[in-house]
Amino acid sequence: MTPNSATSAPSRRSFLASTAVAAAAVAGGMPLLAACGGGNDGNKEGTTSGKAAQKILPTFVASSVVTPDLPSKNGSAAGFTQAIDLNALKTSVPKKLGGGADLKIMSPFWGSPPANDNAYYTAMNDAIGVKGTWQNQDGNTYDEKLGAILASSDIPDVVVVPGWNLNGKIPSAINAKFADLGPYLSGDKVKDYPNLAAVPTDAWQRSIFGGQLRAIPMPASYVTNIAPFYRKDIFAKKGYTLPKTPDEFIAWAKEATDAKAKVWACDDLKWTAFNIYGVLNGSDKALWWDLRDGKLVNRIETDEYLEALEWMRKLYAADVVHPDAKAVKGDAANRFTAGQVLVFNGDLSYWYGKTAEQGTQNTDFEMGAFDIFGPDGGDPTLWATQPAGIFTFISKKASKQQIKDFLALANFCAAPYGTKEYMLTVYGVEGTDYTLKKGMPTKTTKGTNEVNGAYDYTGDPAAYLAHPDLPEIAKLQVEWQQRMGAFTKKSSFYGLTITEPNRWTNLANDFEQLEDDIVRGRKKISDMQQAVSDWKKKGGDDLRAWYKKLLDDNGSTAK
C-alpha cells in the first residue's frame, strides 16, 4: 500500500494520499473536451477540468464550527494541538438528515471485521438516520474483490474505492455503474450538507469520473507524506549531526553502520531519493507527466530520475542498508524502533504511531523527521501528490432516498474535530468503545477492534492532524508539512482524475520492479535507459501525444 505501511487501515487520523503507491495507475480508454462534461457513457476517457468542471463542482463554504490551532499553510493539513473539551463539544449536524433507507456498504478492512449489530454501527445508524449494513472485505486483497464485484451485475449500494485500486478496468466500471451526485451537490446544492460544503474544491475535482461528480472524497494534504525519519535519541547519544547533502548522507551512513552490532544506517530510501532529486512522483501516474519547455515529459525520461536511482544504488553498494531491506522482507518500521536502522522513510503517520507505541516500551525513544534537501544541499524541488486518495460511490440503481441518505451519512462523517459527530465517528460509544482516562477518551479493546475503518471512508473533513495524547507530535507533523510545502510544486495534471486508453494501461507496470533491481545492484542504469527507449516505442510517445492533447483541450489545474 505504502512503503513500510502499517497493517492497520488508513484512517482520518493517518491517511495522506501516498506518493509511494507506485503500482496504482488510473486506467480506462480520447480525451474529454472541456466542453463535454456530464453524460452517462461508461467508456469516457480523459478528464474534466476548466469551465466544464466549474459547472459540476460544489460551492466551497469554509466551516466555522471549530478553529484549528495550526491553520493549513503551504498545502499542509490543519493541526489541533489541544485535547478535545468534552464538556464543550460543538454540533455540526443539528438535525438528523437520514430518512431510514437501507444501504449495503462494501469497504476494505484490515483485521477481523466486527458483527454488524455492534454498538458502534448501531449508534452511527441511529444518529444519522440510516440502516447501514457493512460488507467489510480484506484490505490486502481488496483489489481482487473490487474487480470481481464491479464486473458483476449485482453491486452493493455503496462501494469504497481506494486510489491505489484505480487500475485495470476499474475506472471504466466506475463510470458505468455509479451514480452522478451532481444533482445533489453541484454548486450551491451542497449547502444542504454543510460539512461536505467545507471539503476543499481540489478534493472534489478529483471526484469527477467520466464527466460527472460521482464520489465522496477523502481529502488529503498534497504535500509529500513520505518523511525521512531518524532516531533522534541515538543521533544525540552518538553525537551525529544531520546530513545536509546526498554525499554527506553517504559519508555519515558509512560511519554509523556497524554490521557486527546489527546496526545499519538506513533502510530502503528510494522514495526519499526521489524527493531529494526532485523526481516527479505520486500515487497516480498522471502526476509523472509535466510540461517543460513546451514538451510533455515523463519522469522516467528525466536526468533526476536516474540520479536518484544512482544515489540509492550507492547506498546499497556501500552496505549501509539493512540486509532485510535488500531482500525485501520484514518491516522497516520495526527495524527502526529496534535500533537496527537509524533512518527509514514512511508515511507521516508513523511519527505518531511509533512514538505512542514506544512510549510504553522504551522511554528513551525519540524520532524526528529531517527536512528534505536538494541534490546540492540547497532547497529541494518537491511535487504535490493528489488532494484526495480514497473515494466512495453509490450505485446508479440506488433510489433517490438512498442517495440522499448516503449523503446524510457522508455529511455526518465529515464533521470536524471537536464536534459531537466527530466523537461518535472516531471514538464510538462511551463506556463501550472508549472510556475517559484523565479526561481524555481512550479506546477499549472492543473500540479498537470495531471503531476502525468503515466510517473513516464515507466522509471526511479537510485534512487535519490531531493527537490529544501526544499534541507535540501533531505540531511537529504539521510544521514539517508546512516547511516542505514551501518547496512543493504542482505538475501539469495535479488534481485531475484521468481515464487512460485501455491499450496503454499496463505500459509502465514493470518500472517499479526495475527500479528496485537497479538500486539493489541486480540491474544497471543502462537497463533503465533501454527500458525507457522500449517504452517510447511500445506506446510511450503515443501516450505522450494523448496527454498533450488532453492538456491542450482541458488546461491544467496546477497553479
C-alpha positions in Angstrom: 0.0 0.0 0.0 2.7 2.5 1.0 6.3 1.9 1.7 6.7 0.3 5.2 3.0 0.6 5.6 1.3 -0.1 8.8 -1.0 -3.1 9.0 -3.9 -1.0 10.3 -6.4 0.7 8.0 -5.7 4.1 6.6 -7.9 6.5 8.7 -8.9 10.1 9.0 -6.2 10.3 11.6 -3.4 8.8 9.5 -4.2 8.7 5.8 -2.4 11.0 3.5 -2.5 10.5 -0.2 0.5 8.4 -0.8 3.4 9.3 -3.1 4.5 5.7 -2.6 1.7 3.7 -4.1 3.7 3.4 -7.3 1.7 0.5 -8.5 -1.6 2.5 -8.6 -2.4 3.7 -12.1 -5.6 5.1 -13.3 -6.7 3.3 -16.4 -9.5 3.2 -18.9 -9.7 4.5 -22.5 -9.7 10.0 -26.4 -9.7 12.9 -24.2 -12.9 14.6 -22.9 -13.0 18.0 -24.4 -13.6 20.7 -21.8 -17.0 21.5 -23.4 -18.2 17.9 -23.0 -18.9 17.4 -19.2 -21.7 15.3 -17.9 -23.1 12.3 -19.8 -23.7 8.7 -18.9 -21.2 6.9 -21.1 -19.2 4.5 -19.0 -16.4 4.4 -21.5 -15.4 8.0 -21.4 -11.7 8.7 -21.5 -9.7 11.7 -20.5 -10.7 14.1 -17.8 -12.8 17.1 -16.9 -11.4 20.5 -15.9 -11.8 24.2 -16.5 -15.3 25.5 -17.3 -16.7 22.1 -17.6 -15.6 21.2 -14.1 -16.9 24.5 -12.7 -20.4 23.5 -13.7 -20.1 20.3 -11.7 -18.1 21.2 -8.6 -19.8 22.0 -5.3 -19.5 25.5 -3.9 -16.9 25.8 -1.2 -18.1 27.1 2.2 -15.5 27.0 4.9 -16.6 25.6 8.2 -16.6 27.9 11.2 -17.7 25.3 13.7 -14.1 24.7 15.0 -10.9 26.7 14.6 -7.6 24.7 14.3 -4.7 25.7 16.4 -2.4 25.4 13.4 -4.2 26.5 10.2 -3.3 24.9 6.9 -0.3 26.6 5.2 1.6 25.7 2.0 -0.8 22.8 1.4 -0.3 21.3 4.9 -3.0 19.6 6.9 -4.5 21.8 9.7 -3.4 20.9 13.2 -5.2 20.5 16.5 -2.8 20.5 19.5 -5.3 20.8 22.3 -7.3 17.9 23.8 -11.0 17.9 23.0 -13.0 19.6 25.6 -15.7 17.0 26.1 -17.8 19.5 28.0 -17.9 21.9 25.2 -18.4 19.8 22.1 -19.8 21.6 19.1 -22.6 20.5 16.9 -22.2 20.4 13.1 -25.3 18.3 12.2 -28.1 20.0 14.2 -30.8 17.7 12.8 -30.9 14.1 11.6 -30.8 14.1 7.8 -31.3 10.4 7.0 -34.7 9.1 6.1 -34.1 5.5 7.1 -33.0 3.9 3.8 -31.2 0.6 3.7 -27.6 0.9 2.5 -25.3 -2.0 1.9 -21.7 -0.7 2.0 -18.6 -2.5 0.8 -15.3 -1.3 2.2 -11.8 -2.5 2.8 -11.0 -3.6 6.3 -7.7 -4.6 7.9 -8.2 -7.1 10.7 -11.2 -9.2 11.7 -14.5 -7.4 10.7 -16.9 -6.8 13.5 -20.5 -8.0 13.5 -23.0 -5.5 12.0 -25.0 -5.3 15.2 -22.2 -3.9 17.3 -22.8 -0.9 19.4 -20.7 1.4 17.3 -22.5 0.7 13.9 -25.9 0.8 15.7 -25.2 4.2 17.3 -24.0 5.6 14.0 -27.0 4.4 12.1 -29.3 5.9 14.8 -27.5 9.2 14.8 -27.5 9.6 11.0 -30.9 8.1 10.3 -29.9 5.2 8.0 -29.9 1.4 8.0 -26.3 0.8 7.0 -25.1 -2.8 6.6 -21.3 -3.2 6.2 -19.8 -5.7 3.8 -16.2 -5.4 5.0 -13.6 -7.1 2.8 -9.9 -8.0 3.4 -8.0 -4.8 2.7 -4.9 -6.7 1.5 -6.9 -8.4 -1.4 -9.5 -5.7 -1.9 -8.5 -5.0 -5.5 -9.4 -8.6 -6.4 -12.8 -8.4 -4.7 -13.5 -5.0 -6.1 -12.7 -6.1 -9.7 -15.0 -9.1 -9.4 -17.9 -7.1 -7.9 -17.7 -4.3 -10.4 -17.6 -6.9 -13.2 -20.9 -8.4 -12.0 -24.4 -7.1 -12.4 -25.0 -7.1 -8.6 -23.0 -4.5 -6.7 -23.6 -3.1 -3.2 -25.4 0.2 -2.8 -22.2 1.9 -1.7 -18.7 1.0 -2.6 -15.4 2.4 -1.3 -12.5 2.5 -3.8 -9.0 3.4 -2.6 -6.9 5.4 -5.1 -4.3 2.6 -5.2 -7.0 0.3 -6.6 -7.8 2.6 -9.5 -6.2 0.4 -12.1 -7.2 -2.0 -14.9 -10.8 -1.7 -15.9 -12.0 -0.3 -12.5 -12.2 3.4 -13.7 -14.3 2.4 -16.7 -16.6 0.3 -14.4 -16.9 3.3 -12.0 -18.1 5.5 -14.9 -20.6 2.9 -16.0 -22.1 1.8 -12.6 -22.1 4.6 -10.1 -24.5 7.5 -9.8 -24.0 11.1 -10.6 -24.0 13.2 -7.4 -24.1 16.5 -9.2 -27.9 16.9 -9.0 -27.5 16.8 -5.2 -24.1 18.5 -4.7 -23.1 20.8 -7.6 -22.9 24.5 -6.9 -25.0 25.7 -4.0 -26.9 22.4 -3.7 -24.1 21.2 -1.4 -25.1 23.8 1.2 -27.8 21.3 2.3 -24.8 19.3 3.6 -22.6 21.9 5.4 -19.8 19.5 6.3 -19.5 18.4 2.7 -19.5 22.1 1.6 -16.4 22.5 3.7 -14.5 19.8 1.7 -11.8 21.6 -0.4 -12.5 22.1 -4.0 -9.3 20.3 -5.1 -10.7 17.1 -3.4 -14.0 17.4 -5.3 -12.1 17.9 -8.6 -10.5 14.5 -8.0 -14.0 13.1 -7.6 -15.1 13.8 -11.2 -15.1 10.5 -13.0 -16.3 10.2 -16.6 -17.5 13.8 -16.7 -19.7 13.5 -13.6 -19.3 14.1 -9.9 -19.5 10.6 -8.7 -17.6 10.2 -5.5 -17.3 11.5 -1.9 -13.6 12.1 -1.5 -11.2 11.6 1.5 -9.3 14.9 1.4 -5.6 14.9 1.9 -2.7 17.3 2.1 -0.9 17.5 -1.2 2.5 17.8 0.5 4.5 14.6 0.2 3.5 12.3 3.0 6.7 10.2 2.8 9.0 11.5 5.5 12.7 10.5 6.2 12.6 9.6 9.9 15.6 9.3 12.1 16.4 8.1 15.6 16.8 11.4 17.3 17.7 9.8 20.6 20.5 7.8 19.0 21.8 10.7 17.0 22.0 12.7 20.2 23.7 9.9 22.1 26.3 9.3 19.3 26.8 13.0 18.6 25.7 12.7 14.9 24.6 15.8 13.0 22.0 15.5 10.3 23.5 15.3 6.8 22.7 18.2 4.5 23.6 16.8 1.1 23.5 13.4 -0.6 27.2 13.0 -0.3 27.2 13.9 3.4 24.5 11.3 3.9 26.6 8.5 2.4 29.6 9.6 4.5 27.5 9.6 7.7 25.9 6.2 6.7 29.3 4.6 6.4 30.3 5.9 9.8 27.1 4.9 11.5 26.9 1.3 10.2 28.2 -1.5 12.4 27.0 -4.8 10.9 28.6 -6.8 13.8 26.5 -4.9 16.2 23.5 -5.3 13.9 23.2 -1.6 13.2 22.8 -0.2 9.7 22.4 3.5 8.8 19.2 3.1 6.9 16.5 1.1 5.3 15.5 1.4 1.7 15.2 5.2 0.9 14.1 5.1 -2.7 11.1 7.4 -2.1 13.2 9.9 -0.2 15.8 9.7 -3.0 13.1 10.7 -5.5 12.2 13.7 -3.2 15.8 14.8 -2.8 16.4 14.7 -6.6 13.1 16.4 -7.5 11.6 13.4 -9.3 8.0 13.7 -10.4 6.0 11.3 -8.2 2.7 10.4 -6.8 0.2 7.6 -6.3 -1.2 8.4 -9.7 0.9 8.0 -12.9 -0.8 11.1 -14.4 1.5 13.0 -11.9 4.5 11.6 -13.7 3.9 13.9 -16.6 4.9 17.6 -16.7 5.1 20.3 -19.4 8.7 21.5 -19.7 9.7 24.0 -22.4 6.6 23.1 -24.4 7.2 19.4 -24.3 5.4 16.9 -22.1 8.0 14.8 -20.2 7.5 11.7 -18.1 9.6 11.3 -15.0 11.3 8.1 -16.4 12.8 10.3 -19.1 14.4 12.8 -16.7 18.0 13.0 -15.5 16.9 13.5 -11.9 15.2 10.1 -12.0 18.4 8.3 -13.0 20.4 10.4 -10.5 18.0 9.3 -7.7 18.4 5.7 -8.6 22.2 6.0 -8.8 22.4 7.6 -5.3 20.2 4.8 -3.8 22.4 2.3 -5.6 25.5 3.8 -4.0 23.9 3.3 -0.5 23.3 -0.4 -1.2 26.7 -0.9 -2.7 28.3 0.6 0.5 26.4 -2.0 2.6 24.8 0.7 4.8 21.3 -0.5 4.0 19.8 -3.2 6.3 20.1 -6.6 4.5 16.4 -7.4 5.1 15.6 -4.3 3.0 17.7 -5.6 0.2 15.8 -8.9 0.5 12.5 -7.1 0.7 11.4 -8.8 3.9 10.3 -7.9 7.3 9.1 -4.4 8.4 11.3 -1.3 8.1 9.4 0.5 10.9 10.1 -2.4 13.3 13.8 -2.4 12.4 13.8 1.3 13.1 12.2 1.0 16.6 14.6 -1.9 17.4 17.5 0.4 16.6 18.7 -1.8 13.7 18.3 1.1 11.3 18.7 4.7 12.2 16.9 6.2 9.2 13.8 4.9 7.3 11.2 6.6 5.2 7.5 6.0 5.7 4.1 7.6 5.9 4.0 10.7 8.1 1.5 8.9 10.4 4.4 6.7 11.7 5.6 9.8 13.7 2.6 9.4 16.0 2.1 5.7 15.7 5.7 4.7 16.7 6.1 7.4 19.3 2.9 6.2 21.0 3.9 2.5 20.7 7.4 3.1 22.1 6.2 5.3 24.9 5.3 2.3 26.9 8.3 0.2 25.8 11.3 2.4 25.5 11.1 5.7 27.4 14.4 6.9 25.7 12.9 6.5 22.2 12.6 9.7 20.2 12.1 10.0 16.5 12.3 13.0 14.2 11.9 13.7 10.5 14.7 15.6 8.8 13.9 18.3 6.2 14.4 17.1 2.6 17.4 18.7 1.0 18.2 19.2 -2.7 20.9 17.4 -4.7 23.4 20.2 -3.9 22.3 20.7 -0.3 20.1 23.6 -1.3 16.3 23.9 -1.3 14.6 20.8 -2.7 12.0 20.6 -5.5 9.1 18.6 -4.3 6.0 17.6 -6.2 2.4 17.7 -5.0 0.5 14.4 -4.5 -3.2 14.2 -5.3 -5.5 16.1 -2.9 -7.8 13.0 -2.4 -6.9 9.4 -2.2 -10.0 7.3 -1.2 -13.4 7.6 -2.9 -16.9 6.4 -2.0 -19.6 5.8 -4.6 -23.2 4.9 -4.8 -24.8 2.7 -7.3 -26.7 4.0 -10.3 -29.5 1.6 -9.3 -29.9 3.4 -5.9 -33.2 5.2 -5.3 -33.4 8.9 -4.7 -33.9 8.3 -1.0 -30.9 6.0 -0.8 -28.7 8.7 -2.5 -30.0 11.3 0.0 -29.3 9.0 2.9 -25.8 8.2 1.6 -25.1 12.0 1.5 -26.5 12.3 5.0 -24.1 9.6 6.1 -21.2 11.3 4.3 -22.1 14.7 5.8 -22.2 13.3 9.3 -18.8 11.5 9.0 -17.2 14.7 7.5 -17.8 16.5 10.8 -14.7 18.5 12.0 -12.5 17.7 15.0 -14.1 18.8 18.3 -17.7 18.1 17.5 -20.2 15.6 18.8 -20.4 13.9 15.4 -16.7 13.6 15.3 -16.5 12.0 18.7 -19.1 9.3 17.8 -17.5 8.7 14.4 -13.9 8.4 15.6 -14.3 7.0 19.2 -17.7 5.3 19.2 -19.9 4.8 22.2 -18.7 6.0 25.6 -18.4 3.2 28.1 -18.4 0.5 25.4 -15.9 1.7 22.8 -14.0 4.2 24.9 -13.6 5.4 28.4 -12.2 8.6 29.9 -8.7 8.5 31.4 -7.5 11.8 32.9 -10.3 13.4 30.9 -9.2 12.0 27.6 -11.1 9.5 25.5 -9.2 6.2 25.4 -10.4 3.3 23.3 -11.2 -0.1 24.9 -10.2 -3.3 23.3 -13.7 -3.5 21.8 -13.4 0.0 20.4 -10.0 -0.7 18.9 -11.4 -3.7 17.1 -14.7 -2.1 16.0 -14.2 1.6 15.6 -11.7 1.1 12.8 -12.1 1.8 9.1 -15.7 1.8 7.8 -17.0 5.3 8.6 -13.5 6.7 8.0 -14.0 6.4 4.3 -17.6 7.5 3.8 -17.0 11.2 4.5 -14.1 13.3 5.9 -13.4 16.9 6.7 -10.4 18.8 5.2 -7.1 17.2 6.0 -6.1 17.6 9.7 -3.8 16.1 12.3 -4.7 15.7 15.9 -3.2 13.5 18.7 -4.7 14.6 22.0 -2.4 12.2 23.9 0.7 13.5 22.0 -0.1 17.0 20.9 3.5 17.8 20.3 3.6 15.2 17.5 0.7 16.8 15.7 2.6 20.1 15.9 5.8 18.6 14.5 3.9 16.8 11.7 2.1 19.9 10.6 5.2 22.1 10.8 7.2 19.6 8.7 4.5 19.7 6.1 4.4 23.5 6.1 8.2 23.7 5.6 8.1 21.0 2.8 5.1 22.6 1.3 7.0 25.8 0.7 9.1 23.9 -1.9 6.2 21.9 -3.4 5.1 22.4 -7.0 2.1 21.0 -8.8 2.7 19.1 -12.0 0.6 19.5 -15.1 -2.2 17.0 -14.2 -2.4 17.8 -10.5 -5.9 17.3 -9.1 -7.4 15.6 -12.1 -8.8 12.0 -12.3 -7.8 10.8 -15.7 -9.0 7.7 -17.5 -6.3 6.5 -19.9 -6.9 4.4 -23.0 -7.0 0.7 -22.2 -4.3 -0.1 -24.7 -1.7 1.8 -22.6 -3.0 0.7 -19.2 -0.1 -1.6 -18.3 2.7 0.3 -20.3 4.6 1.3 -17.2 3.9 -1.6 -14.9 7.4 -3.1 -14.9 9.3 0.1 -13.9 8.9 -0.2 -10.2 10.5 -3.6 -10.2 13.2 -2.5 -12.4 13.9 0.5 -10.1 14.2 -1.9 -7.2 16.5 -4.2 -9.1 18.8 -1.3 -10.1 19.2 0.1 -6.7 20.0 -3.3 -5.3 22.6 -3.9 -7.9 20.8 -6.6 -9.8 20.4 -4.4 -12.9 22.3 -1.4 -14.3 21.3 2.2 -15.0 21.7 1.3 -18.7 18.9 -1.2 -18.3 16.6 1.6 -17.3 17.7 3.7 -20.2 16.9 0.7 -22.5 13.6 0.2 -20.8 12.7 3.8 -21.4 13.6 3.5 -25.1 11.4 0.4 -25.4 8.6 2.2 -23.5 8.6 5.0 -26.1 8.4 2.6 -29.0 5.7 0.5 -27.4 3.4 3.4 -26.8 5.1 5.9 -24.6 5.3 8.5 -27.3 1.7 7.9 -28.4 0.6 8.2 -24.8 2.6 11.5 -24.5 0.7 12.8 -27.5 -2.6 11.7 -25.9 -1.8 13.5 -22.7 -0.6 16.6 -24.6 -3.9 16.8 -26.4 -5.7 16.4 -23.1 -3.7 19.3 -21.7 -4.3 21.4 -24.7 -8.1 20.8 -24.7 -8.7 20.9 -20.9 -5.9 23.0 -19.5 -4.1 22.4 -16.2 -5.4 22.9 -12.6 -1.9 23.4 -11.4 -1.2 26.9 -10.0 
